[in-house]
Amino acid sequence: MQKHHMQEVVASLNGLADLYGKHQATQAAQVHWWETIKEFDYNDVMGCLGYWAKESNAMPTPKAVWDKLNSKRTESIEEKAAMERASNRASIPFDFKPTEHGRMMIKECLAIVSNPRKPEGRYGWAEKIMKMVENGENVPYLTRKIAQDRLAERMKAA
């Protein structure tokens, strides 16, 4: 909303003040109203004030108007996002058929799941890392350091 729109907003507020038997908006009140509603579209503000008497039996406050306009803006943003999500969604093909490769992969997965590995214990992984280092394999420094610390911990505990 732009500053020159405030005259019409004040006229609408003063009309509501007459309706509810309240005082006209003072200059200080107009500043508070402007600071509160300046972020909203002029048409939305005037629409809100125009329908106020139908929806409420009390004089509007800046917070009440801000809440109403903000909820309308939030609903608009959510509706737009939902429409974007719906338009960006690819259609899901429904003509899937089993293939030989798919059957083979399922068999492999079932074989892996049906043969669980035995736990290596608290230090088994560290021993494997240190064997890799001994065999000259490239092991990141931090991994090697943690494995060394874990094995040193075992030596202290023993």
PyMOL commands that set and color helices and strands:
alter all, ss='L'
color gray80, all
select helices_A, chain A and resi 3-20+27-37+42-50+52-55+62-88+100-114+124-134+141-157
alter helices_A, ss='H'
color red, helices_A
deselect
rebuild
show_as cartoon
